[in-house]
Amino acid sequence: MLRKRKRGTVAMAFVVGEAWLTIAEVIMAARQSIQVNMLCQRPIHTHSSMSVAKLISSHVLEKESKKHMFSPKPFLLVQWPERLYQHFTVQRPPNLKLTDSGSVALLADAGFISREWRWDMLPSQTSCHFLLMKVTDYHEYYQALCDQHCPPDVIGFVPRPDNFVLSTAHIGVWPDIAAVQQAIHFATQFLTGHQPCST
Amino acid sequence: MLNLVRPHRHIQRQRRRLYVTGVCVLGFIGGIYFFITPPIPDPEPMPLPLVQSLPAATLNEKKVVAATSPDAINPCASAPLLQVQVRAVLLHSFPVHVRLSDDSGRLLMLTPGDVLPNTDWKLSAIQKNSLIWVHSHSGCQQQQPFMVEK
């Protein structure tokens, strides 16, 4: 993503994680402002796809209602629970064609059928990153958000950084710092186009 | 950035379609321009009047005649050379006269009808930018141009 984002663009990243539903709101301006909220605990266990969508849309609408009329629409980035995704990295074959059939063949080599998965591939110099999600899951969550009139701009995935050691005794009480990091990474990556440092 | 809503291959496909439509539109406009607008006709040579070709023929004939028959002699061939220079032509005065200088540098003043002294050349007329001499013996007529200064 090389195109330059407009100044004052707002990216809202929702990370539906194991412990918290974390929201990072990053505004690109002369000074980057980051605001992190944690909406609800254990969203996987307490919410379905519909209610998560309602929660997200209500938060987005609340943020939008505070803006003045001509401010740009915030970009909505969503990361669903980690168990829905499949992600892996393969070695880039020397003569990779960046066409549909080339990447489908690469996916088939890895053992996935491209029809059953909603997937994206990001080729780099030495490797190809794949992100997959079951088509049924994808549409279930995407449609739930569309019903609430806030279709997401990005459904992506940022791997959870493992350099944060959580004290498991207080996991229900304390905020999940790794998820915060994830959400901020997710939003800034969208705004700046930089890859997060290897986590 | 990995994005499941708009995967990279969709973006690439969109971009490819955009380029293809752009090329098609350009080709369409070019096709209209080259095939539908009437072509500019090649500039044809202007039809020249027939007279143009005649002088060459007559010139050649004349040459041939002059070379073959000794009867038709150019009258100016036998006439001596006219060796005068025009110094001034007084067109505004009456009678109109010219001032000439010959080889030795003498100045002469002639009006139309006068004879150049010591020769058979007769000044027959003064035109706007030339003098017309007639040789009285051979009948040769010669035009001597002069520059009109403004």
Interface residues (C-beta under 8 A of the other chain):
Chain A: M1 H87 L98 D100 S103 R118 W119 D120 M121 L122 H129 L131 M133 Y138 Y142 P151 P152 D153 V154 I155 G156 F157 Q189 F190 G193 Q195
Chain B: M1 L2 N3 L4 V5 R6 P7 H8 R9 Q12 R13
